[in-house]
Amino acid sequence: MAGSSHGHTPAAWTGVTIVIIGFCVAGAFMVMAEPLGFWAGMAIVALGGVVGAAMSAAGLGMPKKAHPVHQVTATREPAGAES
């Protein structure tokens, strides 16, 4: 994955950061037995997905054609195959 720069975009970093904050909020309120706070954290998690998708749609994500992992450039035989 390191060779394809998978997820190294402002949209991905922002979305994941918001989701992590949401999980921390939800986890803290779950331990404190506060259901309303837990669901607020889950709303933050959903917001992270929406923000990441919106930023990607606005051009801050990686274009779909830029994924070299999905492009086949040469045909190779499996490692154990004999001719």
Backbone bond lengths (Angstrom), bond angles and torsions (degrees), N, CA, C in turn:
res aa  C-N    CA-C-N  psi(-1)  N-CA   C-N-CA  omega(-1)  CA-C   N-CA-C  phi
1 M - - - 1.438 - - 1.527 111.78 -
2 A 1.305 118.33 -27.12 1.458 119.75 -176.41 1.522 111.66 -64.40
3 G 1.324 117.28 -31.41 1.453 120.31 -179.25 1.508 113.52 -73.30
4 S 1.319 118.49 -17.18 1.460 120.41 -176.62 1.520 113.04 -100.00
5 S 1.324 119.03 -0.39 1.464 123.01 -176.53 1.524 111.16 53.75
6 H 1.299 116.70 38.77 1.457 122.49 -176.59 1.522 110.37 -66.07
7 G 1.321 116.71 114.72 1.448 121.53 175.24 1.512 115.93 83.50
8 H 1.318 118.62 6.30 1.464 121.16 -178.96 1.523 109.66 -89.47
9 T 1.340 116.02 64.64 1.456 121.41 -179.53 1.528 108.71 -134.48
10 P 1.328 117.27 159.25 1.468 119.15 176.86 1.533 112.13 -59.19
11 A 1.320 117.20 -36.48 1.472 120.21 179.75 1.522 110.89 -63.07
12 A 1.321 117.07 -44.58 1.465 120.82 -179.00 1.527 111.17 -67.12
13 W 1.324 117.22 -46.61 1.462 120.36 -179.05 1.523 111.27 -62.12
14 T 1.329 116.89 -43.78 1.469 119.99 -178.99 1.520 111.18 -65.73
15 G 1.331 116.56 -46.27 1.463 120.28 -179.67 1.520 112.41 -60.92
16 V 1.311 116.58 -45.17 1.463 120.56 -178.81 1.530 110.92 -67.89
17 T 1.324 117.69 -38.11 1.462 120.43 178.74 1.530 111.08 -62.92
18 I 1.332 116.87 -43.35 1.462 120.29 178.46 1.527 110.55 -64.81
19 V 1.330 117.37 -40.72 1.467 120.71 179.29 1.527 110.76 -63.71
20 I 1.321 118.03 -41.61 1.471 120.86 179.00 1.526 110.47 -63.14
21 I 1.336 117.04 -42.30 1.466 120.34 176.88 1.522 110.04 -61.01
22 G 1.334 117.23 -42.16 1.463 120.91 178.54 1.515 112.42 -61.95
23 F 1.334 117.17 -42.29 1.464 119.82 177.79 1.525 111.28 -64.93
24 C 1.324 117.79 -37.80 1.468 120.39 177.64 1.520 111.02 -64.79
25 V 1.331 116.78 -43.07 1.467 120.83 178.21 1.525 109.96 -62.79
26 A 1.332 116.63 -48.15 1.467 120.53 -179.30 1.527 110.92 -62.35
27 G 1.316 117.49 -40.76 1.463 120.72 179.44 1.515 112.70 -64.97
28 A 1.322 116.44 -41.65 1.462 119.87 179.15 1.523 111.03 -63.98
29 F 1.319 116.93 -44.35 1.460 119.80 -179.28 1.528 111.71 -71.98
30 M 1.326 117.04 -26.04 1.465 119.26 176.75 1.533 109.36 -68.57
31 V 1.318 116.52 -41.47 1.460 120.44 178.40 1.530 110.72 -65.64
32 M 1.335 116.44 -34.88 1.466 120.84 179.38 1.531 112.26 -81.78
33 A 1.325 117.27 1.27 1.465 123.20 178.98 1.531 112.15 58.27
34 E 1.329 116.08 44.43 1.460 122.87 177.93 1.530 108.77 -116.18
35 P 1.336 117.73 95.20 1.467 120.01 -175.86 1.529 113.96 -60.46
36 L 1.307 118.18 -36.22 1.461 120.43 -179.10 1.533 111.07 -64.13
37 G 1.313 117.25 -42.80 1.462 121.64 176.84 1.515 112.01 -65.17
38 F 1.351 115.66 -37.88 1.464 119.55 177.22 1.519 110.40 -60.36
39 W 1.331 117.06 -47.55 1.466 119.95 -178.83 1.525 111.69 -68.88
40 A 1.312 117.41 -28.52 1.468 120.11 173.31 1.533 109.62 -64.47
41 G 1.328 117.00 -41.02 1.464 120.75 175.71 1.513 111.83 -63.13
42 M 1.322 116.96 -39.19 1.465 119.98 177.99 1.531 111.09 -67.19
43 A 1.328 116.84 -32.55 1.469 120.43 175.17 1.526 110.44 -66.31
44 I 1.336 116.79 -36.93 1.462 120.68 176.27 1.525 109.95 -64.79
45 V 1.325 117.62 -38.79 1.465 121.50 176.89 1.526 109.93 -59.97
46 A 1.335 116.87 -47.09 1.472 120.30 179.06 1.530 110.53 -63.65
47 L 1.318 116.68 -37.65 1.456 121.05 178.32 1.534 110.88 -61.68
48 G 1.317 116.83 -37.44 1.465 120.63 177.80 1.509 111.92 -60.77
49 G 1.328 117.22 -41.12 1.460 120.26 176.79 1.515 112.55 -65.72
50 V 1.317 115.95 -40.57 1.468 120.50 179.27 1.529 110.58 -66.34
51 V 1.327 117.27 -44.36 1.463 121.04 179.71 1.527 110.62 -63.35
52 G 1.325 117.66 -43.90 1.470 120.80 178.42 1.515 111.87 -61.69
53 A 1.334 117.59 -43.10 1.461 121.13 179.18 1.527 111.11 -66.98
54 A 1.335 116.76 -40.01 1.466 120.19 179.36 1.533 111.13 -66.07
55 M 1.320 116.50 -41.22 1.466 119.30 178.49 1.530 111.17 -66.70
56 S 1.320 116.31 -37.34 1.460 119.92 176.95 1.525 111.05 -64.63
57 A 1.336 116.06 -41.67 1.463 120.53 178.23 1.523 111.21 -66.59
58 A 1.331 117.19 -28.08 1.458 121.38 179.44 1.527 112.27 -80.55
59 G 1.332 117.25 -0.84 1.461 120.63 176.48 1.507 115.01 100.76
60 L 1.325 118.22 7.48 1.461 120.84 179.83 1.524 113.00 -94.42
61 G 1.324 116.72 2.85 1.451 121.49 177.42 1.521 110.40 -101.73
62 M 1.308 116.30 -177.49 1.451 120.92 179.79 1.532 109.73 -86.26
63 P 1.327 118.28 132.43 1.462 119.67 177.22 1.527 111.14 -63.44
64 K 1.313 116.78 148.10 1.466 120.91 -176.38 1.526 112.14 -62.37
65 K 1.309 118.60 -31.73 1.468 121.29 -178.92 1.522 112.56 -77.83
66 A 1.313 118.56 -6.90 1.464 122.50 -177.73 1.521 112.81 -86.73
67 H 1.322 118.88 1.99 1.459 121.68 -178.74 1.529 109.70 -87.01
68 P 1.341 119.07 95.38 1.457 120.58 -179.05 1.527 113.02 -66.92
69 V 1.323 118.29 -17.99 1.457 120.94 -179.52 1.527 110.05 -65.62
70 H 1.323 117.04 -32.87 1.453 121.53 -176.19 1.528 112.95 -87.28
71 Q 1.313 118.54 -4.28 1.448 121.83 -179.25 1.522 109.72 -98.74
72 V 1.318 115.74 130.10 1.455 121.09 179.19 1.522 107.76 -93.51
73 T 1.333 116.87 120.96 1.457 120.35 -177.05 1.527 112.61 -107.37
74 A 1.300 118.37 -26.73 1.460 121.01 -179.25 1.524 108.86 -150.34
75 T 1.306 114.84 153.48 1.463 118.41 177.33 1.521 107.68 -95.59
76 R 1.312 116.10 131.35 1.458 121.78 -179.50 1.507 108.22 -131.02
77 E 1.309 115.94 150.55 1.448 121.64 176.24 1.528 108.97 -86.51
78 P 1.324 117.08 152.56 1.469 119.20 175.31 1.522 111.24 -59.07
79 A 1.302 118.30 157.09 1.457 123.43 -173.95 1.524 112.94 -59.19
80 G 1.306 117.99 -35.04 1.455 120.56 -176.54 1.520 114.08 -92.63
81 A 1.311 119.05 3.13 1.461 121.94 -175.55 1.530 110.09 -77.78
82 E 1.332 115.21 139.07 1.451 120.49 176.40 1.517 108.94 -114.38
83 S 1.332 115.44 145.22 1.470 120.06 -178.99 1.500 111.75 -83.02
